[in-house]
Amino acid sequence: MSQSYGLECGVRQGGMSSPILFNLYINDLIVALSGTRIGCHIDGVSINNISYADDMVLLSASICGIKKLVAICEEYAERHELKYNASKSELMVFEVKGKTEVNFPEVKLNGTVLRRKVFASITELFTNGNIVELFNFFN
């Protein structure tokens, strides 16, 4: 076996092996998140993260749960010398039966308060141009 050596840059964007290598690198974070049993429970299955390439969505039915999931991501990033871009992150809140918390607690990522967007329901996300607005926001 050859001697190990350090890398100073990530994988090449658009490279054929890049998604596979990134998935191997980030897999421990996904395992840590999934092991918490925090999330949205659908038919007995807890779902708390959806990941594609270097994008991730965290899901929770409570603000406390989201804060715990974000903390796990921050700890992972610190251990692996990663940085999240809080300016490209947003907290999406869906009302429950017309009720929204007036004093909704802040959620921070790397000490930065995440912007919050409130939706009356998940269907509102796909109407009134919201999906286009979100697509433009993240690109």
Secondary structure, 3 states (H helix, E strand, C coil): CCCCCCCCCCCCCCCCCHHHHHHHHHHHHHHHHHCCCCCEEECCEEECEEEECCEEEECCCCHHHHHHHHHHHHHHHHHCCCCCCHHHCEEEEECECCECCCCCCCCEECCEECEEEEECCHHHHCCCCHHHHHHHHHC
